[in-house]
Amino acid sequence: MSDSGRGRYYWCTRHHRVESDADVCPARHVLGPYSSAADAENALQQVRERNEAWEAEDARWAGEER
């Protein structure tokens, strides 16, 4: 079953769950929007991966190879 065309999804950092346009918490508590519930569910992993990449790039830029 595909989530496409069914709206937007968010990861709620307050409730630790996927929320849709119909029941989304205030913006300060959510990550997204994402096109699928699965993408929203993986939001924190994506944040971790991006943070690690940015930290590694900052270290390279500062001459502190990791």
C-alpha positions as CSV (number, residue, x, y, z in Angstrom):
1,M,0.0,0.0,0.0
2,S,1.4,3.4,-1.0
3,D,1.2,6.6,1.0
4,S,1.6,8.8,-2.1
5,G,-1.1,11.3,-2.8
6,R,-2.5,11.0,0.7
7,G,-1.2,14.2,2.2
8,R,1.8,15.1,4.3
9,Y,3.3,13.4,7.3
10,Y,5.3,14.7,10.3
11,W,7.4,13.2,13.1
12,C,6.2,14.6,16.4
13,T,9.1,15.0,18.8
14,R,6.7,15.5,21.7
15,H,4.7,12.3,21.2
16,H,7.3,10.2,19.3
17,R,4.9,9.3,16.6
18,V,4.0,10.0,13.0
19,E,1.2,12.5,12.6
20,S,-0.7,13.6,9.5
21,D,-2.2,16.9,8.4
22,A,-5.4,15.9,10.1
23,D,-3.8,15.6,13.6
24,V,-0.5,17.4,13.5
25,C,0.9,19.1,16.7
26,P,2.2,22.7,16.6
27,A,5.2,23.3,14.3
28,R,7.7,23.6,17.2
29,H,7.1,19.9,18.0
30,V,7.3,18.4,14.5
31,L,9.8,17.5,11.8
32,G,8.6,17.6,8.3
33,P,6.5,17.6,6.2
34,Y,7.4,14.3,4.5
35,S,5.6,12.7,1.6
36,S,5.1,9.3,3.3
37,A,4.6,8.0,6.8
38,A,7.7,5.8,6.5
39,D,9.9,8.9,5.7
40,A,8.4,10.7,8.7
41,E,9.1,7.7,10.9
42,N,12.8,7.8,9.8
43,A,13.1,11.5,10.4
44,L,15.4,11.3,13.5
45,Q,17.8,8.9,11.7
46,Q,18.0,11.4,8.9
47,V,18.7,14.2,11.4
48,R,21.5,12.1,13.0
49,E,23.1,11.3,9.6
50,R,23.0,15.0,8.5
51,N,24.4,16.2,11.8
52,E,27.3,13.7,11.6
53,A,28.0,14.8,8.0
54,W,28.0,18.5,9.0
55,E,30.2,17.9,12.0
56,A,32.7,16.0,9.9
57,E,32.7,18.7,7.3
58,D,33.2,21.4,10.0
59,A,36.1,19.3,11.4
60,R,37.7,19.0,7.9
61,W,37.3,22.7,7.4
62,A,38.9,23.5,10.7
63,G,41.8,21.0,9.9
64,E,40.7,18.5,12.5
65,E,40.3,15.4,10.4
66,R,38.0,12.8,12.0
